[in-house]
Amino acid sequence: MPSDTLDITLLGKAYSVTCRSEDREDLLAAVSYLDEKLTGVAGKTHASGEKLAMMTALNIAHEFLQFQRTGGFDMQAVKRRINFVNARLDGVLAQREKLF
């Protein structure tokens, strides 16, 4: 898989990161989201450096957990539903085979 070097900016500071070319757009979206969060936390707390990074990471982790708890994507439920649908399809196909 070919990798590209991507120049990004967070809080006005430039970084070079390596990513697969097919992940470029997703990474740019993540950079935009993170920069927005960093700027927001910095504006509210006047924190900087490691403290700012930790507070922002904590806020993002909290958002993620809230998303999961309030009906976020539940992979186990999706797998159960897929298995249920597959079982019903197998049953219908088995009955159809009996007709012929």
C-alpha positions as CSV (number, residue, x, y, z in Angstrom):
1,M,0.0,0.0,0.0
2,P,1.5,3.3,-1.1
3,S,1.9,5.9,1.6
4,D,1.9,9.7,1.2
5,T,3.4,12.4,3.4
6,L,0.7,14.9,4.4
7,D,1.4,18.3,5.8
8,I,-1.1,19.3,8.4
9,T,-1.6,22.2,10.8
10,L,-2.8,22.0,14.4
11,L,-3.1,25.2,16.4
12,G,-1.0,26.9,13.8
13,K,1.9,24.5,14.1
14,A,2.8,22.4,11.0
15,Y,3.3,18.7,11.2
16,S,4.2,16.1,8.5
17,V,2.4,12.7,8.9
18,T,2.4,9.6,6.8
19,C,-0.8,8.0,5.7
20,R,-2.1,5.7,3.0
21,S,-3.5,7.6,0.0
22,E,-6.9,6.0,0.5
23,D,-7.0,7.4,4.1
24,R,-6.1,11.0,3.1
25,E,-9.6,12.5,3.2
26,D,-10.5,10.8,6.5
27,L,-7.3,12.0,8.0
28,L,-7.9,15.6,6.9
29,A,-11.4,15.4,8.4
30,A,-9.8,14.2,11.7
31,V,-7.3,17.0,11.6
32,S,-10.0,19.6,11.1
33,Y,-12.1,18.1,13.9
34,L,-9.1,18.0,16.3
35,D,-7.9,21.5,15.5
36,E,-11.4,22.8,16.2
37,K,-11.5,20.9,19.5
38,L,-8.0,22.1,20.5
39,T,-8.9,25.7,19.6
40,G,-12.2,25.5,21.6
41,V,-10.6,24.1,24.7
42,A,-7.7,26.6,24.5
43,G,-10.1,29.4,24.3
44,K,-12.1,28.2,27.3
45,T,-9.3,27.2,29.6
46,H,-6.3,29.2,28.4
47,A,-4.3,25.9,28.7
48,S,-1.5,25.1,26.4
49,G,1.0,22.3,25.6
50,E,0.6,19.0,27.2
51,K,-2.3,20.2,29.5
52,L,-4.2,21.4,26.5
53,A,-3.7,18.1,24.7
54,M,-4.8,16.0,27.7
55,M,-7.9,18.1,28.3
56,T,-8.9,18.0,24.6
57,A,-8.3,14.2,24.5
58,L,-10.5,13.8,27.6
59,N,-13.3,15.9,26.0
60,I,-13.1,13.8,22.8
61,A,-13.1,10.5,24.8
62,H,-16.1,11.8,26.8
63,E,-18.0,12.7,23.6
64,F,-17.2,9.2,22.2
65,L,-18.5,7.4,25.3
66,Q,-21.6,9.5,25.4
67,F,-22.2,8.7,21.7
68,Q,-21.9,5.0,22.5
69,R,-24.2,5.1,25.5
70,T,-26.9,7.1,23.6
71,G,-27.5,4.7,20.7
72,G,-24.2,5.0,18.9
73,F,-23.2,2.2,16.6
74,D,-23.5,-1.2,18.4
75,M,-21.6,-3.8,16.4
76,Q,-22.9,-6.7,18.4
77,A,-26.5,-5.7,17.8
78,V,-25.8,-5.4,14.1
79,K,-24.2,-8.8,14.0
80,R,-27.2,-10.3,15.9
81,R,-29.6,-8.7,13.4
82,I,-27.6,-10.0,10.4
83,N,-27.6,-13.5,11.9
84,F,-31.4,-13.3,12.4
85,V,-32.0,-12.1,8.9
86,N,-29.7,-14.9,7.5
87,A,-31.6,-17.5,9.5
88,R,-34.9,-16.3,8.2
89,L,-33.6,-16.3,4.6
90,D,-32.3,-19.8,5.1
91,G,-35.7,-20.9,6.3
92,V,-37.6,-19.3,3.4
93,L,-35.1,-20.8,0.9
94,A,-35.4,-24.2,2.5
95,Q,-39.2,-24.0,2.1
96,R,-39.0,-22.9,-1.5
97,E,-36.7,-25.8,-2.3
98,K,-39.3,-28.2,-0.9
99,L,-41.9,-26.8,-3.4
100,F,-39.7,-27.8,-6.3
